[in-house]
Amino acid sequence: MASHGPWATIAALNGSERPDGLTARVLRVLAAAAAEHGVHMDVVPLAEYDVTPCGRCGDCNVRPLPCAVDDDVPALVDRLVRADGVLYAAPVHGFGLAGTMQNFVERAGVGHLRFERPLANKVAGVVVTGRRYSHDRVYGQLVDNVLLNRMILAGSGFPAFVHDQFAPDEDHEGMAAARGLIDRMIDMLRVLLLPHGGREDTARILSLPRNERAGLLPLAG
């Protein structure tokens, strides 16, 4: 399948300010995992784009049209709309969501996505990186954004939290959860996008065995 080009695309938002930090390294591993299934991961490093923070205009609650600020947000939103799935990946900063991702979800959500909810029914996942603290707070905020946009949230068992005391291939449990998330997203994409044999085949795809303990083996990256 992969030799004929990708059959699906996952847009992966890297919400870290660091161009080669842990979040970027994790996404490289996950992009390679997706490629094994013939799926292209379009990694979007938000720090490399012009994402203006929400300003003082305050007209977003009454404005019937998308935000008029001239920056890269409309083009970034278009990349998400054109993708089949969306992966939100961000680090914990100051016990909360990193500012780069925070600026994007505010501008994209209030300024562009809420008018027609163009991400509805896309498969979504969330990966959080950081030290030992507050992963769950950031995870909850991003999950709320996924659900607000009426996307289909894929679960992998344990939430995909990766700790930065380790290289990605050393935090075996965190990376096993992240890799399981990608597998689950791709299973859902198969059901939604590819021809299959009805209810029984759908049940087979979505119940493929996933041994979480086996996933603790080191991952090649």
Secondary structure, DSSP 4 states (H G I P E B T S, - for coil): -GGG--SEEEEEEE--S-TTSHHHHHHHHHHHHHHHTTEEEEEEEGGGS--PPP-S--GGGT-SS-----SSHHHHHHHHHHSSEEEEEEEEETTEE-HHHHHHHHHHIIIIITTT-TTTT-EEEEEEEESSS-HHHHHHHHHHHHHHTT-EE---SS-EEEETTS-TTT-HHHHHHHHHHHHHHHHHHHHHHS---SHHHHHHHHT----TTGGGSPPP-
